[in-house]
Each structure stands twice: as structure tokens, then as C-alpha cells.
Amino acid sequence: MTSYSTRAPYGGDAPSAREGSNALPYVIAVFLGIAVAVLAIVTVVLVHTADNARDEATAAANSMSLMPGMSAGSIAQTGAASQPLESFAGVVPANAADLAAAHAARVAALPAVPAGNLVKVHMTMKNMVIQVAPGVKYESWAFDGHGAPGPFIHVRQGQTVQMTLTNDGTIPHSIDFHAARIAPNVAFKDVAPGQSFTFRFTASDPGVFMYHCGTKPVLMHIANGMYGAIVVDPKTPLPHADRSYVLVASEWYLSNDGIAQPASFDMAKAHASMPDWMTFNGYANQYVTHPLTADPGDTVRFYVVDAGPTMNTNFHIVGTLLNRAWVNADMTQYQRDVQTAIVPAGGGGVFDVKIDQPGLYPFVSHAFAHVDLGQVGLLNVGNVQGTMSH
């Protein structure tokens, strides 16, 4: 049997195996100490550099000239995305119910088609304070000095639209029609403050379409209220409707609650898709307090545009089905008995409903977070008394 001695095979000055094992931890400890010291120095340098960068960014933000409609708070939040965003969803003054009752709801009825082959439209862009919910004020950029949405335009397929935009604001603006087949660099160009611009297009495609400001940043211009709807009737008329309503869905991103002073646009919230309010025709819940109306047996037609700027509308009427749904403004065909129809941001749809029984029928975006933020209304069939929400 072979055995292995634990004694060193060599004598004299040669280091023993035991001595080598004691030296190795010492060497490792020295190197670790050096590494920790280097890391500490690097950390101090990085912290100092970050502090300088923060101070420079703060100084730049403080010296920045604000665009009309943008607050210092919105710039600070845009540049400090790591900070939590404050929501003002549902924040209204104590007398909100009285303010809602006194509010003149936006007329949703579809206007008549102008006579003749040429339809002249003239809008004057203005900065104006509007309300987006009871007592909630907002510094908007508005088409036609009208608030949001801009005027509803109604034409026939084949008519020529002559659009003139006058800019009474303080920065450049433009107008982009989704119903137009035209070179955007020619027709949708920026109009400087104090200037006017005119272009024409043929309304060749039937449906309901969005129009909006296309000036950069488009997100900000749309979110500030620069949008509206144009309805183009097909050459072959749609089935008869007793009443026709236009609904433009949109989102609002507020820099403050808008009660003590008007809010302005918050880019950080818009990038995070965190709206404070969502509306039909620019004002939260206005058609709950002031319902749209119909008689039993009426065919009611809804022209729905989603102005976004980001979120879709999932259009649904509680208590019934959409008898006919021309989805995404395709007027060549319709779907029957649809429960919910998606209207994408920047898109439109036409929906018919026939209700025989009197009652209160909520129309909503079936993404119910949108309902909680104000995107809901009532269709009162038969002049029923009372109210409800859904």
C-alpha cells in the first residue's frame, strides 16, 4: 500500500506548502483593498458630475421662455420623468353639480350640408380659456375661437372644400384634414401668427373624418384642443336617420387641477398616457347632465371621431346594439348588430341605433377607465324623467 507523507519533500530555505497557503489570502486582501479605494474615488467623481448636470439642467429650465399654454410645472415634469406624476382626475369644486347644470352643452346635432359645389370654411385660431369639466379651466388653442372641438363641417361627396386658416395666436399653427387627398407639405403647412392661408381639396371619400393641427409637436397641439370633425355624405344616400349627432372623443393632460387658475398641457402625462379627463365634445359628462334626445322608434345616427391624441374609443350604447356600424368610416359596407365598435385615435365611425322602448341609454367608451374620467353621455329616448350614469 502506498502512503503520502504530510511533511515537505524538501528542507532548507524553500517555503513550505503551509506558508504558501497563508500568503495567498494576504495578497487577495491587498488587491481587494485597492479595488475598494478605486471604486470609492470613482463614485465620488460620478456623484459630483451628476450634481453639476442637475444644476445645469435646472438653470436651463429656469431660463427657458415658455411657449403659450405651457407652464413651468409642465416643463419641470417633462424634464424629470423619474418624479411621480400628480393626477387631477375627478377634482372639481364643491359646487360642481350646479356648474354642470348651468353649462351650455355643446350642440351635437349634425349641421346641414351647404348648397353649391364650393364650400368655404374660414377658421380663426385663438388662444382661449375653456372648461373641460365643471369648474375646471384650461388654456386651450382653439379653432374658430370656438373651444374644443372646432366646428363640425358637413359636406357631400364631390363638393370642393375651400379652407382658410387665420392665425390669431402667438406661435405657428396648421390644419390637417384626414378627408383630403392632397400633398401635406403644400396644404398643411404652418401659418405664422397674424397670417392667413387658403387651400382647396375635393371631398372624394365619404365618411366621418378628423381634422387637426399638424404643427410639431403634434401631440401638444392636438391635446390643447386643436381638432374637429368633418362629415362627408356619400353620393348614394345612407338609410334614413331621424336624428344625427356628432361626438368627438379626446383626452386632457393637466398641469394643475384648473380650479384656482387655468391648467395647461403636461407633456410628461401625455407621454405616460395618463389623462386627467376624457370627454365627448370637449367637456366631461356634459351629456349626462344634458342628455341627447330621441323619440321611441327613431333611428339615431352617431358620427364618432376619436381625436385622441393617443387613446382609442370603444363605442358602446348600454341597453341595445348598434344596428348598423360603418367601421372606421368605410361607407361601402356596414356590420349588423354590433355590441362595441373600436374607433381608433385619428379615426372615425358611423353608427345607427333604433330604440323602441323609452328610457335612458348611456353611450360610453367601454374602456371604463375612460367613463370614470368623463367620457360618457345619455341618450334620453321618450323624454324620460330622472338621470343615471353607468
C-alpha positions in Angstrom: 0.0 0.0 0.0 1.3 3.4 -0.9 1.2 6.3 1.6 1.7 10.1 1.1 3.8 11.9 3.7 2.4 15.3 5.0 6.0 16.6 5.5 7.6 18.8 3.0 9.8 16.9 0.5 12.5 19.5 0.6 14.3 21.1 3.5 16.4 24.1 3.8 15.1 27.7 2.7 12.3 26.5 0.4 8.8 27.7 1.5 6.5 25.1 2.8 3.1 24.4 1.5 1.6 25.7 4.7 3.4 29.1 4.3 2.1 29.4 0.7 -1.5 28.9 1.8 -1.1 31.7 4.4 0.3 34.2 1.8 -2.5 33.8 -0.7 -5.3 35.4 1.5 -3.0 38.3 2.3 -2.4 39.0 -1.4 -6.1 38.8 -2.2 -6.9 41.2 0.7 -4.4 43.7 -0.6 -5.9 43.7 -4.0 -9.5 44.0 -2.7 -8.5 47.0 -0.6 -7.0 48.7 -3.6 -10.2 47.9 -5.7 -12.5 49.3 -2.9 -10.4 52.5 -2.8 -10.6 53.0 -6.6 -14.4 52.3 -6.5 -14.9 55.0 -3.8 -12.9 57.5 -5.8 -15.0 56.8 -9.0 -18.2 57.1 -7.0 -17.3 60.5 -5.7 -16.5 61.7 -9.2 -19.7 60.4 -10.6 -21.9 62.0 -7.9 -20.1 65.3 -8.4 -20.7 65.1 -12.2 -24.4 64.2 -11.7 -24.9 67.1 -9.3 -23.3 69.5 -11.8 -25.5 68.1 -14.6 -28.6 68.5 -12.5 -27.8 72.1 -11.6 -27.1 72.9 -15.3 -30.5 71.4 -16.3 -32.3 73.3 -13.6 -30.7 76.6 -14.7 -31.6 75.8 -18.3 -35.2 75.1 -17.4 -35.5 78.3 -15.3 -34.1 80.4 -18.2 -36.4 78.8 -20.9 -39.0 81.0 -22.4 -42.4 79.3 -22.1 -44.5 78.6 -25.1 -48.1 79.9 -24.8 -50.1 77.3 -23.0 -47.1 75.6 -21.3 -46.4 76.2 -17.6 -43.1 76.0 -15.8 -44.6 73.0 -13.9 -45.1 71.1 -17.2 -41.5 71.8 -18.3 -40.2 70.5 -14.9 -42.3 67.4 -15.1 -41.2 66.8 -18.7 -37.6 67.0 -17.8 -37.9 65.0 -14.6 -39.7 61.9 -15.7 -38.5 60.0 -12.6 -40.7 62.1 -10.4 -44.2 60.8 -9.8 -46.9 62.4 -11.8 -49.7 64.0 -9.9 -53.2 63.1 -11.1 -56.1 65.6 -11.0 -58.7 63.2 -12.3 -62.1 63.9 -10.9 -61.0 67.0 -8.9 -63.8 69.6 -9.2 -65.0 72.4 -7.0 -67.7 71.9 -4.3 -70.4 73.4 -6.5 -69.6 71.2 -9.5 -73.2 69.9 -9.8 -74.6 73.5 -10.1 -71.8 74.4 -12.6 -72.6 71.3 -14.7 -76.3 72.2 -14.8 -75.5 75.8 -15.8 -73.1 74.7 -18.5 -74.4 75.1 -22.1 -73.7 71.7 -23.6 -72.0 71.6 -27.0 -74.7 71.2 -29.7 -74.0 67.7 -31.1 -76.6 67.8 -33.9 -75.1 67.4 -37.3 -75.4 70.7 -39.3 -76.9 70.8 -42.8 -74.9 70.5 -46.0 -74.2 73.9 -47.6 -75.6 74.4 -51.1 -73.5 74.6 -54.2 -70.3 72.9 -55.4 -67.9 75.0 -53.3 -68.0 75.0 -49.5 -66.0 77.8 -48.0 -64.7 77.3 -44.5 -62.9 80.0 -42.5 -61.4 79.3 -39.1 -59.5 81.8 -36.9 -57.2 80.1 -34.4 -57.1 81.8 -31.0 -55.7 81.1 -27.5 -58.7 80.9 -25.1 -59.5 79.6 -21.7 -62.2 76.9 -21.7 -63.7 74.5 -19.3 -63.1 70.8 -19.7 -65.2 69.7 -16.7 -67.3 71.7 -14.2 -65.2 74.5 -12.8 -62.0 73.0 -14.4 -60.4 75.7 -16.6 -57.8 75.0 -19.3 -55.6 77.3 -21.5 -56.6 75.9 -25.0 -55.6 76.6 -28.5 -58.9 76.7 -30.4 -60.0 76.6 -34.0 -62.5 79.4 -34.8 -62.3 80.8 -31.3 -64.8 78.0 -30.6 -63.2 75.9 -27.9 -62.7 72.2 -28.4 -63.6 70.6 -30.6 -63.6 73.0 -33.6 -66.7 73.5 -35.8 -68.4 70.4 -37.3 -68.2 70.5 -41.1 -70.7 68.7 -43.2 -70.4 68.3 -47.0 -71.4 66.0 -49.8 -69.0 63.6 -51.6 -67.7 65.5 -54.6 -68.0 69.0 -53.2 -64.9 71.2 -53.1 -63.8 72.5 -49.7 -62.0 75.8 -49.6 -60.3 76.1 -46.2 -58.9 79.4 -44.9 -57.0 79.4 -41.7 -56.2 82.7 -39.9 -53.7 82.5 -37.1 -54.5 84.9 -34.3 -52.3 83.0 -31.9 -48.7 83.6 -30.8 -47.0 80.6 -32.5 -47.3 78.8 -35.9 -50.3 76.5 -36.5 -51.7 74.5 -39.4 -54.8 72.4 -40.2 -54.7 68.8 -41.5 -57.8 67.1 -43.0 -57.9 63.3 -42.9 -60.6 63.6 -45.5 -58.3 65.2 -48.1 -56.1 63.5 -50.6 -53.5 66.3 -51.1 -49.8 66.9 -50.6 -49.5 67.8 -46.9 -46.3 69.9 -47.4 -48.3 72.1 -49.7 -51.7 72.3 -48.0 -51.0 71.5 -44.3 -48.1 74.0 -43.9 -47.5 76.1 -40.9 -49.3 79.5 -40.8 -47.3 82.2 -38.9 -49.0 84.4 -36.3 -51.0 87.2 -37.9 -51.1 85.4 -41.3 -53.8 83.5 -43.3 -53.5 80.6 -45.7 -56.1 79.1 -48.1 -56.2 75.7 -49.9 -58.8 73.6 -51.6 -59.5 69.9 -51.7 -62.2 67.7 -53.2 -64.2 65.7 -50.6 -63.8 62.5 -52.6 -64.2 59.9 -49.8 -67.4 59.6 -47.8 -67.3 59.1 -44.0 -66.5 61.0 -40.8 -63.0 62.2 -40.5 -60.8 64.1 -38.1 -59.1 67.4 -38.8 -56.4 68.8 -36.5 -53.4 71.0 -36.2 -50.4 69.2 -37.7 -47.7 71.5 -36.4 -44.9 70.0 -34.3 -45.2 68.8 -31.6 -48.5 67.4 -32.9 -49.2 65.7 -29.6 -49.2 69.0 -27.8 -51.3 70.9 -30.5 -54.0 68.2 -30.6 -54.0 67.8 -26.8 -54.5 71.6 -26.5 -57.8 71.3 -28.3 -56.9 71.8 -32.0 -59.2 69.2 -33.6 -62.6 68.7 -35.0 -64.8 66.5 -37.4 -65.8 66.7 -41.0 -68.7 64.5 -42.3 -68.8 63.7 -46.0 -72.1 62.2 -47.1 -71.8 59.5 -49.8 -73.3 60.1 -53.3 -75.7 57.3 -52.7 -77.6 58.4 -49.5 -77.4 56.3 -46.4 -80.6 54.8 -45.0 -82.8 57.4 -43.4 -81.9 58.6 -39.9 -84.4 60.6 -37.8 -81.6 62.3 -35.8 -77.8 62.6 -36.3 -75.3 63.5 -33.7 -71.5 64.2 -33.8 -69.3 63.1 -31.0 -65.6 63.8 -30.8 -63.7 61.9 -28.1 -60.5 63.4 -26.6 -58.1 63.4 -23.7 -56.8 66.2 -21.4 -53.5 66.3 -19.6 -53.4 69.0 -16.9 -50.5 70.8 -15.2 -52.7 71.6 -12.2 -56.3 71.0 -11.2 -57.6 74.0 -13.2 -59.8 75.3 -10.4 -57.9 78.3 -8.8 -56.2 79.0 -12.1 -56.3 77.6 -15.6 -54.3 74.4 -16.2 -52.1 74.0 -19.2 -50.7 71.0 -21.1 -48.5 68.5 -19.2 -46.2 66.7 -21.7 -45.0 64.1 -19.1 -48.5 62.9 -18.5 -49.2 62.8 -22.2 -46.1 60.7 -22.8 -47.2 58.4 -20.0 -50.8 58.2 -21.4 -52.2 59.4 -18.0 -55.1 61.8 -18.8 -56.8 63.7 -16.1 -60.1 64.0 -18.1 -61.6 62.3 -21.1 -64.5 63.8 -22.9 -67.1 63.7 -25.7 -67.1 67.1 -27.4 -64.7 68.7 -25.0 -66.4 68.7 -21.6 -66.7 65.8 -19.2 -70.1 64.2 -18.6 -71.9 67.1 -20.3 -74.5 64.8 -22.0 -75.2 63.1 -18.6 -76.4 66.4 -17.2 -77.9 67.5 -20.6 -78.8 64.2 -22.5 -79.1 63.9 -26.2 -82.7 63.1 -27.1 -84.8 60.8 -29.4 -88.3 59.5 -29.7 -89.1 55.8 -29.4 -88.7 54.1 -32.8 -86.3 56.8 -34.1 -83.2 55.8 -36.0 -80.4 57.8 -34.3 -77.1 58.1 -36.2 -73.8 58.8 -34.3 -70.8 60.1 -36.2 -67.9 59.4 -33.9 -64.4 60.7 -34.2 -61.6 59.9 -31.8 -59.2 62.9 -31.7 -57.0 61.2 -29.2 -54.3 62.2 -29.3 -53.4 58.7 -28.1 -56.3 56.5 -26.8 -58.9 54.6 -28.7 -62.7 54.9 -28.1 -64.6 51.7 -27.7 -68.1 53.0 -28.6 -71.0 51.2 -26.9 -74.6 52.1 -26.1 -75.8 50.4 -22.9 -79.2 48.6 -23.3 -79.1 48.0 -27.0 -76.9 47.0 -30.0 -75.6 49.1 -32.9 -78.0 48.1 -35.7 -75.6 49.3 -38.3 -71.9 50.1 -37.9 -69.8 51.6 -40.6 -66.4 50.9 -39.0 -63.5 53.3 -39.4 -65.6 55.4 -41.8 -65.7 52.7 -44.5 -69.1 53.7 -46.1 -69.1 50.9 -48.7 -70.3 48.3 -46.2 -71.6 48.0 -42.6 -71.8 45.4 -39.9 -75.0 44.5 -38.2 -75.9 44.3 -34.5 -72.5 45.2 -33.1 -72.1 45.4 -29.4 -69.0 47.6 -29.3 -67.1 49.3 -32.1 -63.5 50.4 -31.9 -62.8 54.0 -33.1 -59.1 54.3 -33.2 -57.2 57.5 -32.3 -57.3 59.6 -35.5 -60.2 57.5 -36.9 -64.0 57.7 -37.2 -67.1 55.5 -37.4 -70.8 55.9 -38.2 -73.3 54.0 -36.1 -77.1 53.6 -36.3 -79.3 52.6 -33.4 -83.1 52.2 -33.3 -84.6 52.1 -29.8 -88.3 51.4 -29.3 -88.5 51.4 -25.5 -88.4 54.7 -23.6 -85.5 55.0 -21.2 -82.1 56.4 -20.5 -79.4 54.8 -22.6 -75.8 55.6 -21.7 -73.3 55.9 -24.6 -69.7 55.2 -23.4 -66.3 54.2 -24.3 -66.4 50.6 -23.0 -62.8 51.1 -21.6 -64.4 52.0 -18.3 -61.5 53.9 -17.0 -62.5 56.4 -19.7 -66.0 56.6 -18.3 -64.7 57.4 -14.9 -62.7 60.2 -16.4 -65.8 61.7 -18.1 -66.3 60.0 -21.5 -70.0 59.1 -21.1 -73.3 60.6 -22.0 -77.0 59.7 -22.1 -79.5 59.2 -24.9 -82.9 60.0 -23.5 -85.5 58.1 -25.5 -89.0 59.3 -24.9 -88.3 62.3 -22.6 -87.9 60.1 -19.6 -87.5 62.0 -16.3 -84.6 61.4 -14.0 -80.9 60.6 -14.6 -78.4 57.8 -14.3 -74.8 57.0 -15.0 -73.1 53.8 -15.9 
